[in-house]
């Protein structure tokens, strides 16, 4: 089991009884990889425009694979400095270039450099680029959503703010399993309302001060409102 999916499963206890946490991309990555990536640079380089990593999605009908290439450098501290991203279909030349990217994933990490998923549940494949790995288990991606009207990918800054995002295509929900320090953990649930991403609920577990407390939030009147607080359930051995 990957570190990402293991953390997701461990945090599922934060959801209300009867609710389910679907770790979409993590589960897919284990059973059927969503991307095949090749690292072109494995040693530190002074170049800021080197081809670092090429990732390909599974083939798309009549389009071929979606190909994402990350450009930048590999720093002495073992982190990539991704500054440019290109994307195209099949073996054709890149159709789009995104400049001004600031992503610094560790070269040795186990999470996917690029993930391919239908992130807004409209039937079109989107992609995300690993942004950084902070001290906490939260993971951060830069998300690029396919706009069928403009026939191009568009960076979605709202979705960028959702850490450790997991996509549930059946329920059309996005789960964010997060940690804020040693003693506060939680799961946020989002859904799309047109092009807007709405935070519809949150469950928090607060371990300090004792005793452990579960806090439940629901969206009411356009914002999250605390609806109840209860003691954490003690698991029997």
C-alpha positions in Angstrom: 0.0 0.0 0.0 1.3 3.4 -0.9 2.0 6.0 1.8 -0.8 8.2 0.4 -3.4 5.5 0.4 -2.3 4.3 3.9 -2.7 7.7 5.3 -6.1 8.1 3.6 -7.4 4.8 5.0 -6.1 5.7 8.5 -8.0 9.0 8.5 -11.3 7.4 7.4 -12.2 7.0 11.1 -12.9 10.8 11.1 -16.0 10.4 9.0 -19.5 10.0 10.6 -20.8 6.5 11.0 -22.1 5.1 7.8 -20.0 7.5 5.6 -17.4 6.3 3.3 -14.0 7.8 2.3 -13.0 6.8 -1.2 -9.3 7.2 -1.9 -9.8 7.4 -5.7 -6.4 8.2 -7.2 -4.5 6.2 -4.6 -6.7 3.1 -5.2 -6.4 3.5 -8.9 -2.7 3.9 -8.7 -2.3 0.6 -7.0 -4.6 -1.5 -9.2 -4.1 0.2 -12.5 -1.4 3.0 -12.8 -2.8 6.2 -14.2 0.5 7.4 -15.4 3.8 6.1 -16.7 6.7 8.5 -15.9 10.3 8.6 -17.0 12.9 10.7 -15.2 15.4 12.3 -17.5 17.5 14.0 -14.8 18.6 12.1 -11.7 21.6 14.2 -10.6 21.8 17.8 -9.6 22.1 20.2 -12.6 22.6 24.0 -12.8 20.2 24.1 -15.7 16.8 25.7 -15.1 15.3 24.5 -18.4 16.2 20.8 -18.5 13.6 18.2 -19.4 13.1 16.6 -16.0 10.2 14.1 -16.2 7.8 12.9 -18.9 4.5 11.3 -17.9 1.9 9.6 -20.1 -1.7 8.7 -19.3 -3.5 5.6 -20.4 -4.5 5.9 -24.1 -7.6 8.0 -24.7 -10.0 7.0 -27.5 -9.1 8.7 -30.8 -6.6 11.0 -29.0 -3.7 8.7 -27.8 -2.1 9.3 -24.5 -2.0 12.6 -22.7 1.7 13.5 -22.4 2.9 15.9 -19.7 6.5 17.1 -19.5 8.1 18.9 -16.6 11.0 21.3 -17.2 13.4 22.9 -14.7 16.3 21.8 -12.6 17.4 19.3 -9.9 18.8 21.1 -6.9 21.6 20.0 -4.6 19.1 19.3 -1.8 17.4 16.5 -3.9 14.3 18.5 -4.9 13.2 19.2 -8.4 12.6 22.9 -9.3 9.8 22.6 -11.9 9.3 25.9 -13.7 7.6 25.0 -16.9 5.0 22.3 -17.9 4.0 21.3 -21.4 1.1 19.1 -22.4 0.0 17.4 -25.6 -1.7 14.3 -27.0 0.0 11.2 -28.5 3.3 11.8 -30.1 2.5 15.2 -31.4 4.2 18.4 -30.5 3.0 20.0 -27.2 -0.3 21.9 -27.6 0.1 24.0 -24.5 2.9 25.4 -22.3 2.4 26.6 -18.8 5.2 29.0 -17.6 5.8 30.5 -14.2 5.3 27.2 -12.5 6.7 26.9 -9.0 6.7 23.2 -7.9 9.5 21.5 -5.9 8.7 17.8 -5.4 11.5 15.7 -3.8 13.2 13.6 -6.5 13.0 10.5 -4.2 9.3 10.7 -3.1 6.8 7.9 -3.7 3.8 10.0 -4.8 3.1 10.4 -8.5 4.8 13.4 -10.1 1.7 13.7 -12.4 -1.8 12.3 -11.8 -4.4 11.9 -14.6 -8.1 12.0 -13.5 -11.4 13.5 -14.4 -11.2 16.0 -11.5 -14.4 17.9 -12.2 -16.5 14.8 -13.3 -17.4 16.2 -16.8 -16.1 13.1 -18.7 -12.8 14.7 -19.7 -9.3 13.8 -18.5 -7.5 16.4 -16.4 -4.1 16.3 -14.8 -2.2 17.4 -11.7 1.5 18.2 -11.1 3.0 17.4 -7.7 3.7 20.8 -6.1 5.5 20.1 -2.8 5.6 17.8 0.2 5.5 19.8 3.5 6.5 18.5 6.9 3.0 17.3 7.6 1.4 14.4 5.6 -0.6 16.8 3.5 0.2 16.6 -0.2 -0.2 19.5 -2.7 -0.8 19.4 -6.4 -1.2 22.0 -9.2 -4.4 21.1 -11.1 -5.1 21.7 -14.8 -8.7 21.2 -15.9 -9.7 20.6 -19.6 -12.1 23.3 -20.9 -14.1 21.7 -23.8 -15.3 25.1 -25.0 -11.8 26.5 -25.3 -10.2 23.2 -26.2 -7.4 23.7 -23.7 -6.4 23.1 -20.2 -6.9 25.8 -17.6 -5.1 26.0 -14.2 -7.7 25.7 -11.4 -6.4 27.7 -8.3 -9.4 26.7 -6.2 -8.6 23.1 -6.5 -4.9 23.8 -5.9 -5.9 24.8 -2.3 -7.4 21.4 -1.6 -4.6 19.3 0.0 -4.4 15.5 -0.5 -7.4 15.6 -2.8 -9.1 12.3 -3.6 -11.8 12.1 -6.3 -14.9 10.0 -6.0 -16.3 9.8 -9.6 -19.5 7.9 -8.5 -20.6 10.4 -5.9 -18.9 13.3 -7.7 -17.3 14.4 -4.5 -13.7 15.4 -3.6 -12.3 14.4 -0.2 -9.4 16.2 1.5 -7.7 14.4 4.3 -5.5 16.8 6.2 -3.4 17.3 9.4 -2.7 20.6 11.1 0.1 19.9 13.6 0.2 17.0 16.1 -3.3 17.3 17.5 -5.7 18.4 14.8 -6.8 16.1 12.0 -9.7 16.3 9.6 -11.6 15.4 6.4 -13.2 18.1 4.2 -15.7 17.2 1.5 -16.1 19.3 -1.7 -18.4 19.3 -4.7 -18.6 21.3 -7.9 -21.3 23.8 -8.4 -20.8 24.8 -12.0 -17.2 26.0 -12.2 -17.1 26.7 -8.4 -15.7 24.3 -5.9 -17.9 24.3 -2.7 -16.7 23.0 0.7 -19.9 21.2 1.9 -18.7 19.5 5.1 -15.9 18.9 7.5 -15.1 16.4 10.3 -12.3 17.3 12.8 -10.6 15.3 15.5 -9.0 17.4 18.2 -6.7 15.6 20.6 -5.4 18.6 22.6 -6.6 19.6 25.1 -7.8 16.3 26.4 -10.3 14.6 26.2 -10.3 13.9 22.5 -13.1 15.6 20.7 -14.9 15.1 17.3 -16.3 18.3 15.7 -18.8 18.2 12.8 -19.4 21.0 10.3 -22.0 21.4 7.6 -22.5 24.1 4.9 -25.4 26.4 5.8 -26.1 29.9 4.5 -23.1 29.8 2.2 -20.5 28.9 4.9 -19.4 26.0 7.1 -21.3 25.9 10.5 -20.5 23.8 13.5 -23.4 21.4 14.0 -22.2 19.1 16.8 -19.4 18.1 19.1 -18.9 14.8 20.7 -16.2 12.7 22.5 -14.1 10.5 20.3 -15.2 6.9 20.2 -12.7 4.5 22.0 -12.0 1.4 20.0 -12.2 -1.8 21.9 -9.4 -4.3 21.5 
